[in-house]
Amino acid sequence: MKTTRLWYIAAFLAPAVLVYSLFSALPLIDTLRLSLYATDDAGAHRFIGLGNYHTILFDSSWSAAFWNAMWNNLKFFMIHMLLQNPIGLLLATLFSLKGLRGARTYRTLIFLPTLLSVVIIGFIWQLILSPLWGVGEKLMGLVGLQQFFGPWLGQPSTALLTIALISVWQYIGIPMMLIYAALLAVPEEILEAAHAEGAGAMRIFWQIKLPLILPTLGLVVILTFVANFNAFDLIYSVKGALAGPNYATDLLGTFFYRTFFGYQAQIGDANMGAAVATLMFLVILCGIGVYFYLVQRKLIRYEL
């Protein structure tokens, strides 16, 4: 019987293991292998070990661009953490209240941008924020803020923040819906007992609802971290592969694109590109590892 059960388990797991191996594990292993080689002018491959990584991290011709992209990626992530997730929590809390009129309509309208193509989103916001033909300046003039309008996408000091805010606007519906579903799963018996004890709405939220949805908030943090350190499409659609102005919006994704495929005067290098991709993987892996070590263990203990 035990042998039969093992065969059943293997049969059910085999398709998932096969798909994961073909499309995730094997490409990752091949990327690691490719990053350990270099290609000469004749097209011959030679093993150089960690030479590509040393070049990217310490060679001045590469390291400045890499660390600039890393720093921009960190700022991009922090903007989402400080704006997108708290606002998503606030919206989810509001929509979970009973008797709120139009809650379904509001949820749909807020979640709708996540379903649109990033190319469409980037093009629309370029039209809105254009100093020449955009409507952003006129809209701000209607509320008396026209003097604060500027070419935000064209200034190095504001371009990254502007694109990050566009990304927050587009994807805020995802954390909102995840947290909203978690709030709906809070048992009504606990809330009714708290009301019977005289607890107010704020106390119930901070002392009952928030602790119970902490695992979901942790999931939101992980998804935000992975998505932002893999970000590429919005930057590319708005500013192109050069991530201008003057690489002010350059992220690890656009840096990898230029390194692997090449762009304009830069010649693509598959080996260096594989090294950049591996470094991106290690950054994400370390971030998730730190989260699970410092945060997730406490959540598990709390649940127990």
N, C-alpha and C positions, 0 to 999 in steps of 0.2 A: 504493500500500500504506500509506504514511504517513497519507494522508487517511482511509482506511478505519479505521485503528487509532484515530485521533482520534475518529471517529464512535462506535466501540465504547466508548471511554473515556467519552465524553459520555453515551451511552445508559445505561451502568451507574451513572454518578454522578448522573444527573438525578433519580431518585427521592429519594435522600438529600438532595441540595441543595434539592429542592422542599419536603420535609418540614421540614428545618432552617430554610428561609426563612420558611415559613408559621407555624411554632410557636415559633421562637426569635428569628431576626433581625428580622423585621417587628414583633413585639410589643415587642422592645427598642427599636427605632427610634421606635415610636409612644410608648413610655413617655418617652423622651428629649424628644420633641416636646411631649408633654403637660406635662412639668415646666417648660417655658419659658413657660407661660401661666397666667393667673389668671382666675377666674370671679367676676363681680360679682353683686349681689343679684338682678339681672334675668336672670341666666343667660347673659350675653354673655361671650365669651372675648376676652381682650386679651393681647397679647404683652408680657411683662415681663423677658425675658432670664433672667439668673441671680438674679432677685429672690427666688424661692422658696428657693434654696440659701443666699442671704445671710440670710434670715429663720431658717432652720433652724439655721445654724451660729453666728449672732451675736445674734439677737434673744433676750433673756433668757426670754421666755415659751415659746420653743421649744428653745433651745440646751441648757438644763439637762436636759430630758428626753432629748434626742438624745445628749448626751455621757454621761449616766448609762447609757443603753442600750448605747452603744459600749463603755464601761468594763466593764459586766456581761458583754457578749459576749466581750470579751478574756479575762476571768477564766474564763468558761465554757469557752472554747477551751483555755486553759492547763491547766485541771483535766483535760481529756481528754488533752492531750499528756503530762502528767506521770503520769497513772494508766492510762488506757485503753491507750495504745500500748505502754508498757513491759510492762504485765501481758500484753497480747496477744502480745508478742514472747516473754515467758517461757513462756506456755502453749504457743505454737507450737513452741518449742524442746523442751519436754518431750514433746509428742505426736509429734514427729519422731524421738524415740529408739526404737530397735528393742527389742522385747520388753516394752514397757509394756502391762500388762494393763488392759483396759477402756478403751483410748484412744478407740475409736470411740464408746463410750457417753458418755464425758466430753465429747468434741467436740460431739456432738449436743445434750447438755443445756446446754452453754455457748452454743451458737449458737441454740438454740430461742427465747430471748426476742426476738431480732431479727425473728422471723417474726410476733410478736404485734402487735396493734394498739396504737398509742401511747395511745389512749383507755383501753384495758383496763389497760395498764401503769400509767398515772397513777391510775386508780381503785383498783387493787389496792394500790399503795403509799400512797395516802391512807388506806385502811383499816388498813394495817399500822402506819402512823406516827401515827394519830389518838390523842391523849391520852385520849379519852373511851371509845372502843370498840375501839381497835386492839390488836393482839397484840404489837406491838413491845416494849412495856414488860415484858410477861410473859416474852417470849423472852430479853430481856436479864437479867431476874431469875434465869433458870435458870443463867446463868453468873456471877452475882454482880455484874452491871453495872447494876442497876436504877437506882441513884442518878444515873447519867449520862444517863438518858433525859430528853428534853425535847420541847417542841412545836417541833421543828426547822423544819417547814414554815410555822410562824406567826411566827417570829422573823426580823427583817430581817437579822440577822448570820449566820444559818445557812440561810435558805431557798434561796438560790442554790446554795450548796455541796451541799445535800441533793438538789436536783433534778439537779444535775450528776452526782452519784454514782448516781442512778437511771438517768440516761442512759448513764453508763459501764457499769453493770450490764447494760443492755439491749443495747448495741451493741458490747460487747467482742468478740463472736464474729466481727465483720467483719474487723478487723485480724488477729485470730488465724488465720482461715482463709486470708487473703491471704499472710501471712508463712509459714504452714505449707506452702502450695503452693510458695512460693519455696524453702523449705528442702528440700522433696522433689526439686526440680529441680537441686540441687547435684550435680554428677557424682560417682558413687561412686568412680571411679578416683582423683580428687584426695584424697578422704577416706582411701581405703585406702593411698595413698602416704604420707599424713601419719602414719597409724598405724604404717606400716612404719618411718618415721623416728623413731618413739618419741614423737610428739607426744601430749599428753594431751587429754582432752575439752574442757577450758576453752581451751586454746591453739588447738585446731582451730576452736572456735566464734569466738573473737575475731579470729583471723588468716586464717581461710579462709571460714567460713560467713557471718559478718557482712559482710565486704567484698562478697561475691557477691550478697547480698540487699539491698544499699543502694538500688538502683533501686526495689525493692518498698517499702522503708521510706519512700522519698521519695513514692511514690504514696499510701501510707497517710497521710502528713502532709498532702498536698494534699486528700485526701478528708475528713480530719478538719477541716481549715480551712474548706472549702466547706460541709460539713454543719453545722458549729457556727455559722457566720455566716449561715446560712439557717434556723437553728433557730427553731421556732415552736410546733409541735404539742404537745410535751410540756409546755411552759410554759402553753399555753392550756388543756390538759386538766386540769392540776393547780391553777393559780392564776387562770385566766381571762384576759381581755384586759387587765385592769388590772395584771396581773403583780405582785400584792402579795406581802408586806405593804409598803405605802408604796413601790411600784415597785422593790422590792429585787431582784426577779427579771425586771425588764424587759429584754428583748433588742431588737435592731433589728427582728426579725420582729414582735414584739408592738407595738412602737412604730409600725411601718408599718401594722399592722392598724387600730389606733385612729385613725391619721391619715387613712387612705384611706376606711375604712368608717364611722368614728365609733363611739363607745361611750358609753352613758349620756348625760351632759351634753355630751360632746364631739361636735361635728358633723363628719361626714366631709368631706374636701376631696380630690377626685381629683387636683388639680394638686400639692398639697403631698405627697400620698401618692406620686405619681410621682417627685417630687424625692427623697423618702426611699428609694424603690426604686432610683433611679439612684445614690444615695450608697452603698447596700449593694453594688450591682454594682461600683462603683469601688473600694470597700474590698477586695472579693474579688479583683478584677483586680489591684490593687496588691500584695496579699499573694502571689498566684500569680506575678506578675512578679518580685518580690524573690526568691522561692524559685528560679525558673528562672535568674535572673541570678547569684545567690550560690552555689547548691547544685547545680542540675542540670548546669551547665557542667562542674563538677569531676567529677561522676559520668560524664559522657560522655568526658572526658579519661582517667579511670581505665579505662574500658572499652577505649578505644583502646590 
